Amino acid sequence: MSDESTPESRPTPRPLSPAAQRALAEAAARRAEIDRKAAAAKDEKGGRGGLDPARYGDWEIKGLTADF
């Protein structure tokens, strides 16, 4: 039985291109902006909580899911 998770058996990652680095930085900025807006948004009174079902394609309440 071999242990393939040792550091010697894992290949070293290739350096990212400048375009890939820019894309990752832009994605991180977009995620930070979404998180900032979500934190600043008012809580819905009597709402269901959780992620937006219209965005994620299903509605789940008490373990029952309906796709639409």
Biopython code that builds the backbone (N, CA, C, O; Angstrom):
import numpy as np
from Bio.PDB.StructureBuilder import StructureBuilder

atoms = [
    (1, "MET", "N", (0.854, -1.173, 0.000)),
    (1, "MET", "CA", (0.000, 0.000, 0.000)),
    (1, "MET", "C", (0.893, 1.227, 0.000)),
    (1, "MET", "O", (1.773, 1.362, 0.850)),
    (2, "SER", "N", (0.667, 2.114, -0.947)),
    (2, "SER", "CA", (1.507, 3.311, -1.026)),
    (2, "SER", "C", (0.728, 4.533, -0.571)),
    (2, "SER", "O", (-0.489, 4.608, -0.740)),
    (3, "ASP", "N", (1.422, 5.461, -0.010)),
    (3, "ASP", "CA", (0.830, 6.710, 0.442)),
    (3, "ASP", "C", (1.176, 7.782, -0.583)),
    (3, "ASP", "O", (2.291, 8.304, -0.597)),
    (4, "GLU", "N", (0.208, 8.107, -1.445)),
    (4, "GLU", "CA", (0.462, 9.074, -2.506)),
    (4, "GLU", "C", (0.256, 10.508, -2.067)),
    (4, "GLU", "O", (0.372, 11.418, -2.887)),
    (5, "SER", "N", (-0.046, 10.740, -0.799)),
    (5, "SER", "CA", (-0.277, 12.094, -0.335)),
    (5, "SER", "C", (0.983, 12.728, 0.262)),
    (5, "SER", "O", (0.915, 13.820, 0.827)),
    (6, "THR", "N", (2.116, 12.060, 0.143)),
    (6, "THR", "CA", (3.350, 12.635, 0.667)),
    (6, "THR", "C", (3.782, 13.797, -0.220)),
    (6, "THR", "O", (3.511, 13.790, -1.421)),
    (7, "PRO", "N", (4.439, 14.778, 0.346)),
    (7, "PRO", "CA", (4.848, 15.943, -0.444)),
    (7, "PRO", "C", (5.749, 15.586, -1.626)),
    (7, "PRO", "O", (5.739, 16.294, -2.633)),
    (8, "GLU", "N", (6.518, 14.517, -1.529)),
    (8, "GLU", "CA", (7.415, 14.152, -2.614)),
    (8, "GLU", "C", (6.657, 13.674, -3.844)),
    (8, "GLU", "O", (7.133, 13.846, -4.966)),
    (9, "SER", "N", (5.470, 13.068, -3.651)),
    (9, "SER", "CA", (4.736, 12.507, -4.779)),
    (9, "SER", "C", (3.830, 13.534, -5.466)),
    (9, "SER", "O", (3.383, 13.294, -6.588)),
    (10, "ARG", "N", (3.553, 14.662, -4.826)),
    (10, "ARG", "CA", (2.695, 15.678, -5.430)),
    (10, "ARG", "C", (3.512, 16.571, -6.351)),
    (10, "ARG", "O", (4.593, 17.026, -5.975)),
    (11, "PRO", "N", (3.004, 16.826, -7.558)),
    (11, "PRO", "CA", (3.734, 17.729, -8.448)),
    (11, "PRO", "C", (3.645, 19.173, -7.943)),
    (11, "PRO", "O", (2.667, 19.566, -7.308)),
    (12, "THR", "N", (4.660, 19.931, -8.234)),
    (12, "THR", "CA", (4.637, 21.334, -7.827)),
    (12, "THR", "C", (3.724, 22.100, -8.779)),
    (12, "THR", "O", (3.753, 21.858, -9.986)),
    (13, "PRO", "N", (2.917, 23.016, -8.257)),
    (13, "PRO", "CA", (2.005, 23.759, -9.126)),
    (13, "PRO", "C", (2.772, 24.702, -10.057)),
    (13, "PRO", "O", (3.792, 25.280, -9.684)),
    (14, "ARG", "N", (2.250, 24.838, -11.273)),
    (14, "ARG", "CA", (2.866, 25.758, -12.224)),
    (14, "ARG", "C", (2.537, 27.182, -11.823)),
    (14, "ARG", "O", (1.474, 27.429, -11.253)),
    (15, "PRO", "N", (3.421, 28.121, -12.106)),
    (15, "PRO", "CA", (3.097, 29.521, -11.805)),
    (15, "PRO", "C", (1.949, 29.995, -12.703)),
    (15, "PRO", "O", (1.842, 29.594, -13.862)),
    (16, "LEU", "N", (1.106, 30.845, -12.150)),
    (16, "LEU", "CA", (-0.036, 31.348, -12.903)),
    (16, "LEU", "C", (0.394, 32.466, -13.845)),
    (16, "LEU", "O", (1.305, 33.238, -13.546)),
    (17, "SER", "N", (-0.273, 32.534, -14.977)),
    (17, "SER", "CA", (0.002, 33.610, -15.928)),
    (17, "SER", "C", (-0.550, 34.917, -15.367)),
    (17, "SER", "O", (-1.408, 34.894, -14.485)),
    (18, "PRO", "N", (-0.072, 36.053, -15.865)),
    (18, "PRO", "CA", (-0.613, 37.333, -15.390)),
    (18, "PRO", "C", (-2.123, 37.439, -15.606)),
    (18, "PRO", "O", (-2.824, 38.005, -14.767)),
    (19, "ALA", "N", (-2.631, 36.906, -16.709)),
    (19, "ALA", "CA", (-4.072, 36.956, -16.965)),
    (19, "ALA", "C", (-4.835, 36.137, -15.918)),
    (19, "ALA", "O", (-5.892, 36.560, -15.449)),
    (20, "ALA", "N", (-4.308, 34.983, -15.558)),
    (20, "ALA", "CA", (-4.954, 34.153, -14.545)),
    (20, "ALA", "C", (-4.916, 34.837, -13.181)),
    (20, "ALA", "O", (-5.884, 34.770, -12.424)),
    (21, "GLN", "N", (-3.809, 35.488, -12.870)),
    (21, "GLN", "CA", (-3.710, 36.210, -11.605)),
    (21, "GLN", "C", (-4.717, 37.358, -11.556)),
    (21, "GLN", "O", (-5.343, 37.590, -10.522)),
    (22, "ARG", "N", (-4.876, 38.082, -12.681)),
    (22, "ARG", "CA", (-5.867, 39.166, -12.744)),
    (22, "ARG", "C", (-7.269, 38.611, -12.572)),
    (22, "ARG", "O", (-8.084, 39.194, -11.856)),
    (23, "ALA", "N", (-7.562, 37.483, -13.226)),
    (23, "ALA", "CA", (-8.893, 36.886, -13.124)),
    (23, "ALA", "C", (-9.201, 36.473, -11.690)),
    (23, "ALA", "O", (-10.310, 36.693, -11.205)),
    (24, "LEU", "N", (-8.232, 35.881, -11.016)),
    (24, "LEU", "CA", (-8.447, 35.494, -9.617)),
    (24, "LEU", "C", (-8.655, 36.705, -8.725)),
    (24, "LEU", "O", (-9.488, 36.675, -7.819)),
    (25, "ALA", "N", (-7.905, 37.771, -8.974)),
    (25, "ALA", "CA", (-8.056, 39.000, -8.186)),
    (25, "ALA", "C", (-9.429, 39.628, -8.434)),
    (25, "ALA", "O", (-10.070, 40.099, -7.495)),
    (26, "GLU", "N", (-9.888, 39.639, -9.698)),
    (26, "GLU", "CA", (-11.209, 40.183, -10.013)),
    (26, "GLU", "C", (-12.313, 39.354, -9.368)),
    (26, "GLU", "O", (-13.284, 39.909, -8.854)),
    (27, "ALA", "N", (-12.173, 38.037, -9.390)),
    (27, "ALA", "CA", (-13.174, 37.165, -8.769)),
    (27, "ALA", "C", (-13.230, 37.392, -7.261)),
    (27, "ALA", "O", (-14.312, 37.420, -6.674)),
    (28, "ALA", "N", (-12.076, 37.553, -6.641)),
    (28, "ALA", "CA", (-12.041, 37.816, -5.194)),
    (28, "ALA", "C", (-12.708, 39.152, -4.880)),
    (28, "ALA", "O", (-13.412, 39.279, -3.878)),
    (29, "ALA", "N", (-12.484, 40.148, -5.736)),
    (29, "ALA", "CA", (-13.108, 41.455, -5.524)),
    (29, "ALA", "C", (-14.624, 41.359, -5.681)),
    (29, "ALA", "O", (-15.369, 41.967, -4.912)),
    (30, "ARG", "N", (-15.088, 40.586, -6.687)),
    (30, "ARG", "CA", (-16.530, 40.405, -6.871)),
    (30, "ARG", "C", (-17.145, 39.700, -5.672)),
    (30, "ARG", "O", (-18.211, 40.096, -5.202)),
    (31, "ARG", "N", (-16.484, 38.657, -5.170)),
    (31, "ARG", "CA", (-17.003, 37.947, -3.989)),
    (31, "ARG", "C", (-17.046, 38.866, -2.776)),
    (31, "ARG", "O", (-18.004, 38.825, -2.003)),
    (32, "ALA", "N", (-16.029, 39.687, -2.601)),
    (32, "ALA", "CA", (-16.006, 40.620, -1.470)),
    (32, "ALA", "C", (-17.139, 41.634, -1.583)),
    (32, "ALA", "O", (-17.759, 41.982, -0.578)),
    (33, "GLU", "N", (-17.416, 42.110, -2.795)),
    (33, "GLU", "CA", (-18.511, 43.061, -3.006)),
    (33, "GLU", "C", (-19.858, 42.400, -2.713)),
    (33, "GLU", "O", (-20.721, 43.013, -2.085)),
    (34, "ILE", "N", (-20.044, 41.173, -3.154)),
    (34, "ILE", "CA", (-21.294, 40.452, -2.872)),
    (34, "ILE", "C", (-21.463, 40.255, -1.371)),
    (34, "ILE", "O", (-22.557, 40.454, -0.842)),
    (35, "ASP", "N", (-20.394, 39.868, -0.680)),
    (35, "ASP", "CA", (-20.457, 39.677, 0.771)),
    (35, "ASP", "C", (-20.763, 40.992, 1.485)),
    (35, "ASP", "O", (-21.512, 41.016, 2.461)),
    (36, "ARG", "N", (-20.172, 42.096, 0.986)),
    (36, "ARG", "CA", (-20.413, 43.406, 1.602)),
    (36, "ARG", "C", (-21.870, 43.801, 1.430)),
    (36, "ARG", "O", (-22.495, 44.291, 2.370)),
    (37, "LYS", "N", (-22.423, 43.590, 0.223)),
    (37, "LYS", "CA", (-23.825, 43.943, -0.014)),
    (37, "LYS", "C", (-24.765, 43.067, 0.808)),
    (37, "LYS", "O", (-25.772, 43.554, 1.323)),
    (38, "ALA", "N", (-24.450, 41.799, 0.933)),
    (38, "ALA", "CA", (-25.293, 40.890, 1.714)),
    (38, "ALA", "C", (-25.288, 41.274, 3.187)),
    (38, "ALA", "O", (-26.317, 41.186, 3.857)),
    (39, "ALA", "N", (-24.138, 41.699, 3.691)),
    (39, "ALA", "CA", (-24.054, 42.095, 5.096)),
    (39, "ALA", "C", (-24.808, 43.402, 5.344)),
    (39, "ALA", "O", (-25.348, 43.608, 6.431)),
    (40, "ALA", "N", (-24.847, 44.285, 4.341)),
    (40, "ALA", "CA", (-25.509, 45.575, 4.494)),
    (40, "ALA", "C", (-27.014, 45.495, 4.243)),
    (40, "ALA", "O", (-27.746, 46.407, 4.627)),
    (41, "ALA", "N", (-27.485, 44.434, 3.614)),
    (41, "ALA", "CA", (-28.908, 44.305, 3.289)),
    (41, "ALA", "C", (-29.720, 44.080, 4.553)),
    (41, "ALA", "O", (-29.261, 43.456, 5.510)),
    (42, "LYS", "N", (-30.947, 44.608, 4.531)),
    (42, "LYS", "CA", (-31.848, 44.412, 5.665)),
    (42, "LYS", "C", (-32.354, 42.977, 5.657)),
    (42, "LYS", "O", (-32.516, 42.374, 4.596)),
    (43, "ASP", "N", (-32.602, 42.432, 6.845)),
    (43, "ASP", "CA", (-33.174, 41.102, 6.945)),
    (43, "ASP", "C", (-34.648, 41.163, 6.570)),
    (43, "ASP", "O", (-35.344, 42.126, 6.892)),
    (44, "GLU", "N", (-35.106, 40.140, 5.897)),
    (44, "GLU", "CA", (-36.493, 40.075, 5.494)),
    (44, "GLU", "C", (-37.341, 39.637, 6.679)),
    (44, "GLU", "O", (-37.011, 38.661, 7.353)),
    (45, "LYS", "N", (-38.417, 40.344, 6.934)),
    (45, "LYS", "CA", (-39.314, 39.988, 8.031)),
    (45, "LYS", "C", (-40.188, 38.821, 7.599)),
    (45, "LYS", "O", (-40.904, 38.919, 6.602)),
    (46, "GLY", "N", (-40.137, 37.730, 8.329)),
    (46, "GLY", "CA", (-40.939, 36.560, 8.016)),
    (46, "GLY", "C", (-40.429, 35.783, 6.813)),
    (46, "GLY", "O", (-41.137, 34.931, 6.274)),
    (47, "GLY", "N", (-39.208, 36.072, 6.391)),
    (47, "GLY", "CA", (-38.649, 35.400, 5.226)),
    (47, "GLY", "C", (-38.195, 33.994, 5.545)),
    (47, "GLY", "O", (-38.184, 33.577, 6.703)),
    (48, "ARG", "N", (-37.819, 33.266, 4.504)),
    (48, "ARG", "CA", (-37.443, 31.868, 4.652)),
    (48, "ARG", "C", (-36.011, 31.699, 5.105)),
    (48, "ARG", "O", (-35.678, 30.650, 5.655)),
    (49, "GLY", "N", (-35.152, 32.675, 4.903)),
    (49, "GLY", "CA", (-33.746, 32.546, 5.272)),
    (49, "GLY", "C", (-32.989, 31.723, 4.248)),
    (49, "GLY", "O", (-33.592, 31.122, 3.359)),
    (50, "GLY", "N", (-31.694, 31.696, 4.366)),
    (50, "GLY", "CA", (-30.884, 30.899, 3.452)),
    (50, "GLY", "C", (-30.589, 31.608, 2.149)),
    (50, "GLY", "O", (-30.808, 32.812, 2.013)),
    (51, "LEU", "N", (-30.087, 30.838, 1.187)),
    (51, "LEU", "CA", (-29.711, 31.391, -0.101)),
    (51, "LEU", "C", (-30.939, 31.685, -0.957)),
    (51, "LEU", "O", (-31.998, 31.089, -0.761)),
    (52, "ASP", "N", (-30.791, 32.597, -1.897)),
    (52, "ASP", "CA", (-31.873, 33.019, -2.763)),
    (52, "ASP", "C", (-32.305, 31.869, -3.670)),
    (52, "ASP", "O", (-31.506, 31.411, -4.487)),
    (53, "PRO", "N", (-33.541, 31.390, -3.552)),
    (53, "PRO", "CA", (-33.956, 30.244, -4.357)),
    (53, "PRO", "C", (-34.039, 30.565, -5.844)),
    (53, "PRO", "O", (-33.837, 29.676, -6.672)),
    (54, "ALA", "N", (-34.329, 31.797, -6.198)),
    (54, "ALA", "CA", (-34.395, 32.153, -7.616)),
    (54, "ALA", "C", (-33.019, 32.049, -8.264)),
    (54, "ALA", "O", (-32.905, 31.724, -9.445)),
    (55, "ARG", "N", (-31.982, 32.325, -7.491)),
    (55, "ARG", "CA", (-30.633, 32.259, -8.031)),
    (55, "ARG", "C", (-30.142, 30.816, -8.124)),
    (55, "ARG", "O", (-29.475, 30.444, -9.089)),
    (56, "TYR", "N", (-30.467, 30.017, -7.133)),
    (56, "TYR", "CA", (-29.912, 28.669, -7.072)),
    (56, "TYR", "C", (-30.859, 27.606, -7.615)),
    (56, "TYR", "O", (-30.500, 26.429, -7.638)),
    (57, "GLY", "N", (-32.066, 27.988, -8.056)),
    (57, "GLY", "CA", (-32.920, 27.085, -8.797)),
    (57, "GLY", "C", (-33.771, 26.110, -8.000)),
    (57, "GLY", "O", (-34.388, 25.224, -8.590)),
    (58, "ASP", "N", (-33.824, 26.239, -6.688)),
    (58, "ASP", "CA", (-34.754, 25.393, -5.947)),
    (58, "ASP", "C", (-35.212, 26.124, -4.691)),
    (58, "ASP", "O", (-34.588, 27.089, -4.249)),
    (59, "TRP", "N", (-36.294, 25.650, -4.138)),
    (59, "TRP", "CA", (-36.879, 26.241, -2.947)),
    (59, "TRP", "C", (-36.969, 25.136, -1.915)),
    (59, "TRP", "O", (-37.575, 24.095, -2.169)),
    (60, "GLU", "N", (-36.373, 25.352, -0.759)),
    (60, "GLU", "CA", (-36.342, 24.310, 0.268)),
    (60, "GLU", "C", (-36.855, 24.892, 1.570)),
    (60, "GLU", "O", (-36.356, 25.908, 2.053)),
    (61, "ILE", "N", (-37.858, 24.236, 2.132)),
    (61, "ILE", "CA", (-38.388, 24.627, 3.436)),
    (61, "ILE", "C", (-38.592, 23.337, 4.232)),
    (61, "ILE", "O", (-39.269, 22.416, 3.773)),
    (62, "LYS", "N", (-38.014, 23.280, 5.401)),
    (62, "LYS", "CA", (-38.161, 22.128, 6.304)),
    (62, "LYS", "C", (-37.816, 20.812, 5.624)),
    (62, "LYS", "O", (-38.488, 19.803, 5.836)),
    (63, "GLY", "N", (-36.774, 20.823, 4.811)),
    (63, "GLY", "CA", (-36.305, 19.596, 4.194)),
    (63, "GLY", "C", (-37.018, 19.190, 2.921)),
    (63, "GLY", "O", (-36.621, 18.215, 2.283)),
    (64, "LEU", "N", (-38.067, 19.915, 2.529)),
    (64, "LEU", "CA", (-38.781, 19.615, 1.287)),
    (64, "LEU", "C", (-38.306, 20.572, 0.211)),
    (64, "LEU", "O", (-38.276, 21.784, 0.422)),
    (65, "THR", "N", (-37.934, 20.033, -0.941)),
    (65, "THR", "CA", (-37.410, 20.856, -2.014)),
    (65, "THR", "C", (-38.327, 20.791, -3.224)),
    (65, "THR", "O", (-38.806, 19.723, -3.603)),
    (66, "ALA", "N", (-38.561, 21.941, -3.817)),
    (66, "ALA", "CA", (-39.325, 22.011, -5.068)),
    (66, "ALA", "C", (-38.470, 22.739, -6.084)),
    (66, "ALA", "O", (-38.089, 23.888, -5.861)),
    (67, "ASP", "N", (-38.164, 22.096, -7.191)),
    (67, "ASP", "CA", (-37.411, 22.736, -8.265)),
    (67, "ASP", "C", (-38.371, 23.497, -9.156)),
    (67, "ASP", "O", (-39.505, 23.073, -9.381)),
    (68, "PHE", "N", (-37.900, 24.626, -9.659)),
    (68, "PHE", "CA", (-38.712, 25.376, -10.616)),
    (68, "PHE", "C", (-37.826, 25.946, -11.688)),
    (68, "PHE", "O", (-38.313, 26.616, -12.599)),
]
sb = StructureBuilder()
sb.init_structure("model")
sb.init_model(0)
sb.init_chain("A")
sb.init_seg("    ")
for serial, (resi, resn, name, xyz) in enumerate(atoms, 1):
    if name == "N":
        sb.init_residue(resn, " ", resi, " ")
    sb.init_atom(name, np.array(xyz, "f"), 0.0, 1.0, " ", f" {name:<3s}", serial, name[0])
structure = sb.get_structure()
